[in-house]
Amino acid sequence: MQTIESLKRKIKSTQDLLSVVKTMKALAAVSIRQYQRAVESLTDYNRTVEMGLQIALKAREESEIPADVVPARRAGAIVFGSAQGLCGQFNTQIVSYALEELDSLNVPLENRTMLAIGERVKDQLERAGHTVYDTLFTPSSTAGVAPMVQEIMMILEEWHFSRQIQHIYLIYNHYISGAAFQPRTTRLLPVDRTWLNDIRSRPWESRTLPMFTMDWDTLFLSLLREYFFVSLFQAFTESLASENASRLAAMQNAEKNIGEHLEEIFAAYHRRRQMTITEELLDIVSGYEAMEADTRLPKKGGKGPPAE
């Protein structure tokens, strides 16, 4: 049976753990809002890029828009996960989803090129039999997202031009609200022709279309590069928001479990304390009764009680 001192130590360590969990829970909630604001800030930038694409596409006939019918002989995927733990099934879910998506392309395993964002994702992809091209660490704040996106852009250029990878996908968790998120796939290459036609057919806000003097191919490729940047930035921030949402849910469950365990320890402490007090009182009573019985016994060599 545990002593009162050991129970006191257990209560102290459990309370310290509960304090850490509450701190992590608060940090996760703050981080979610931080990455939400980053996603919201992309709205105007993305709209500007699409307006530029709209003007460029209106200068060409629909038949001249690059087609997206490219055989999927090789495929590249960027899988966004986490570098840290304590985020529930976040990495397991996105890896399972990524493997299902890649299997649906019917691309042989040896023709798949994987870029892992986060060590946890890399380990699970390798256990599934995939060779990981490289592993990048997830940034700790929104300030580190843009440099990471630039690095990925250079990797994608090497994939496309040196490795002849024509199909490239972003696989990440899309943040919904609270602690809810779901996996999502964005195809970067080949560019979706339906999406381009939709942009081209949108009505322009004014009567006069802007003009441009740059070479059309150069302008179109530059705008697509900006679109790739926006897509990567959004995937990063969505994934980071989802990671913190998963961590928030995990910390909420941990807080509940630790609270219940702490109540059990307190109950055990009070029971043990009551038992100790009861034992001490019984010892006192027993000692008092023994002393009383001792005083009633006749002294050795003394006279007995007087005769009647």
C-alpha positions in Angstrom: 0.0 0.0 0.0 1.3 3.5 -0.9 2.3 5.8 1.9 1.0 9.3 2.3 4.4 10.8 1.2 4.4 8.7 -2.0 0.9 9.9 -2.8 1.9 13.5 -2.1 4.7 13.1 -4.6 2.4 11.6 -7.2 -0.1 14.4 -6.8 2.6 17.0 -7.3 4.0 15.3 -10.4 0.5 14.9 -11.8 -0.4 18.6 -11.2 2.9 19.6 -12.9 2.0 17.4 -16.0 -1.5 19.0 -16.0 0.0 22.4 -16.1 2.2 21.5 -19.1 -0.8 20.1 -20.9 -2.8 23.2 -20.3 0.1 25.3 -21.6 0.5 23.2 -24.8 -3.3 23.5 -25.3 -3.2 27.3 -25.1 -0.2 27.4 -27.5 -2.0 25.2 -30.0 -5.1 27.4 -29.9 -2.9 30.5 -30.5 -1.0 28.8 -33.3 -4.3 27.8 -35.1 -5.4 31.5 -35.3 -1.9 32.5 -36.5 -2.0 30.2 -39.4 -5.7 31.0 -40.1 -4.7 34.6 -40.6 -1.9 33.6 -42.9 -4.4 31.7 -45.1 -6.8 34.6 -45.1 -4.0 36.9 -46.2 -3.5 34.9 -49.3 -7.0 35.7 -50.6 -6.2 39.0 -52.2 -2.8 37.8 -53.5 -4.4 34.8 -55.1 -7.2 36.9 -56.6 -4.5 39.2 -58.2 -2.7 36.2 -59.7 -6.0 34.8 -61.1 -6.8 38.2 -62.6 -3.4 38.3 -64.3 -4.0 34.8 -65.7 -7.5 35.9 -66.9 -6.0 38.7 -69.0 -3.3 36.5 -70.4 -5.8 33.7 -71.3 -8.3 36.1 -72.9 -5.5 37.1 -75.3 -5.5 33.5 -76.6 -8.1 31.3 -78.2 -9.4 28.4 -76.0 -7.7 25.9 -78.3 -4.3 27.5 -77.6 -4.5 27.0 -73.9 -2.0 24.3 -72.8 -3.7 20.9 -72.5 -3.4 18.8 -69.3 -3.6 15.4 -71.0 -0.2 14.0 -70.0 0.3 10.2 -69.3 1.0 9.6 -65.6 4.2 7.6 -66.0 6.0 9.3 -63.1 4.4 11.0 -60.2 5.8 13.3 -57.5 4.1 14.0 -54.2 4.8 16.5 -51.4 3.3 15.1 -48.2 2.8 17.6 -45.4 3.1 16.2 -41.9 4.7 17.2 -38.6 8.2 17.1 -37.1 6.8 17.0 -33.5 4.6 14.5 -31.8 1.6 14.8 -29.4 -0.7 15.5 -32.3 -2.8 12.3 -32.3 -3.3 10.5 -35.6 -2.4 13.5 -37.7 0.6 11.9 -39.5 -0.9 8.4 -39.8 -4.1 9.8 -41.4 -2.3 11.9 -44.0 0.1 9.1 -44.9 -2.7 6.6 -45.4 -4.6 9.1 -47.6 -1.4 9.9 -49.6 -0.8 6.2 -50.3 -4.4 5.7 -51.5 -4.2 8.8 -53.8 -1.0 7.6 -55.3 -2.2 4.0 -55.8 -5.2 5.4 -57.7 -2.8 6.9 -60.3 -1.5 3.4 -61.2 2.0 4.6 -61.1 4.6 1.9 -60.2 6.2 2.3 -56.8 9.7 2.8 -58.3 8.4 5.8 -60.4 7.0 7.7 -57.4 9.1 10.5 -55.9 8.2 11.6 -52.4 9.1 14.8 -50.5 8.3 14.6 -46.8 7.5 17.7 -44.8 8.3 16.5 -41.2 10.3 13.6 -39.9 7.2 11.8 -38.6 5.8 11.5 -42.1 9.1 10.4 -43.6 9.3 7.4 -41.1 5.9 6.2 -42.0 6.4 6.6 -45.8 9.6 4.6 -45.6 7.9 1.9 -43.5 5.3 1.7 -46.3 8.1 0.9 -48.8 8.5 4.4 -50.4 11.8 6.0 -51.0 11.8 9.6 -49.7 13.6 12.1 -52.0 14.2 14.5 -49.1 12.8 15.6 -45.8 12.2 19.2 -44.8 11.4 20.5 -41.4 8.1 22.3 -40.7 8.6 26.0 -39.8 7.7 27.0 -36.2 5.9 30.2 -37.3 4.4 31.9 -40.4 7.7 33.8 -40.9 9.4 30.5 -41.8 6.9 29.4 -44.4 7.9 31.6 -47.4 11.6 30.6 -47.3 10.5 26.9 -47.2 8.2 27.4 -50.1 11.0 28.9 -52.2 13.1 25.8 -51.4 10.3 23.5 -52.5 9.9 25.5 -55.7 13.5 24.8 -56.6 13.0 21.1 -55.8 9.9 21.0 -58.1 11.9 22.6 -60.9 14.5 19.8 -60.6 11.8 17.2 -60.6 10.1 18.6 -63.7 13.1 19.3 -65.8 15.7 16.8 -64.7 13.6 13.8 -63.6 10.9 14.4 -66.2 8.1 14.2 -63.6 5.0 15.6 -65.2 2.5 14.9 -62.4 3.1 16.7 -59.1 0.6 16.7 -56.2 0.4 18.4 -52.8 -1.1 16.2 -50.1 -2.0 17.9 -46.9 -4.6 18.3 -44.2 -7.1 21.1 -44.8 -8.2 22.9 -41.7 -12.0 23.3 -41.2 -12.7 24.7 -37.7 -12.1 24.0 -34.1 -10.2 20.7 -33.9 -11.6 19.5 -37.3 -9.6 18.9 -40.5 -9.6 16.6 -43.5 -7.0 15.4 -46.0 -6.9 17.2 -49.4 -5.0 16.8 -52.7 -4.0 19.7 -54.9 -2.6 18.9 -58.4 0.1 21.4 -59.4 1.1 19.7 -62.6 -0.2 19.3 -65.2 -2.2 22.5 -64.8 -5.9 21.8 -64.8 -7.3 23.0 -68.1 -10.9 23.2 -66.7 -9.6 25.6 -64.1 -7.9 27.7 -66.7 -11.0 27.8 -68.9 -13.1 28.8 -65.9 -10.7 31.7 -65.2 -10.8 32.7 -68.8 -14.6 32.8 -69.0 -15.1 35.0 -65.9 -16.6 38.4 -66.6 -14.1 41.3 -66.2 -15.1 43.9 -63.7 -14.7 46.9 -66.0 -15.3 47.6 -69.7 -11.7 47.9 -70.6 -9.2 45.0 -70.5 -5.7 45.7 -69.3 -2.9 45.4 -71.9 0.5 43.8 -71.7 3.6 43.9 -73.8 5.5 41.0 -72.3 5.9 37.8 -74.3 2.8 35.7 -73.7 4.7 32.5 -72.8 7.0 34.3 -70.4 4.0 36.1 -68.8 1.9 32.9 -68.5 4.8 30.9 -67.0 5.5 33.7 -64.5 1.9 33.8 -63.4 1.8 30.0 -63.1 4.8 30.2 -60.9 3.0 32.7 -58.6 0.1 30.3 -58.6 2.4 27.5 -57.5 3.8 29.7 -54.7 0.3 30.5 -53.5 -0.7 26.8 -53.6 2.4 25.7 -51.6 2.0 28.5 -49.1 -1.6 27.6 -48.5 -0.8 23.9 -48.2 1.9 24.7 -45.6 -0.3 27.0 -43.5 -3.4 24.7 -43.8 -1.3 21.7 -42.7 0.2 23.6 -39.7 -3.2 24.8 -38.6 -4.5 21.2 -38.9 -1.5 19.9 -36.9 -2.2 22.3 -34.1 -5.9 21.5 -34.2 -5.0 17.8 -33.8 -2.7 18.7 -31.0 -5.4 20.8 -29.3 -7.8 17.8 -29.5 -5.1 15.5 -28.1 -4.3 17.9 -25.2 -8.0 18.3 -24.4 -8.3 14.5 -24.1 -5.1 14.4 -22.0 -6.3 17.2 -19.8 -9.6 15.2 -19.1 -7.7 12.0 -18.4 -5.2 13.6 -16.1 -8.0 15.4 -14.3 -9.8 12.1 -13.7 -6.5 10.4 -12.6 -5.8 13.3 -10.2 -9.2 12.9 -8.6 -8.4 9.2 -8.1 -5.1 10.0 -6.5 -6.7 12.6 -4.2 -9.3 10.1 -3.2 -6.6 7.5 -2.4 -4.7 10.1 -0.5 -7.7 11.1 1.7 -8.5 7.4 2.3 -4.9 6.7 3.3 -4.8 9.8 5.5 -8.0 8.8 7.2 -6.7 5.2 7.8 -3.5 6.6 9.3 -5.4 8.9 11.6 -7.7 6.0 12.6 -4.7 3.7 13.3 -3.0 6.4 15.4 -6.2 6.9 17.4 -6.6 3.1 17.9 -3.0 3.0 19.1 -3.7 5.8 21.6 -6.8 4.1 22.9 -5.1 0.7 23.1 -2.2 2.2 25.0 -4.6 4.0 27.4 -6.5 0.8 28.1 -3.3 -1.1 28.7 -2.2 1.6 31.2 -5.6 1.4 32.9 -5.5 -2.3 33.2 -2.0 -2.1 34.6 -3.1 0.2 37.4 -5.8 -2.2 38.5 -3.4 -5.1 39.0 -2.2 -5.7 42.7 1.4 -4.7 43.5 3.8 -7.6 43.9 4.2 -8.5 47.7 1.4 -6.3 48.7 -1.7 -7.1 50.8 -4.8 -8.4 49.2 -8.1 -6.7 49.5 -9.5 -6.4 53.2 -11.7 -9.2 54.5 -15.3 -8.4 55.1 
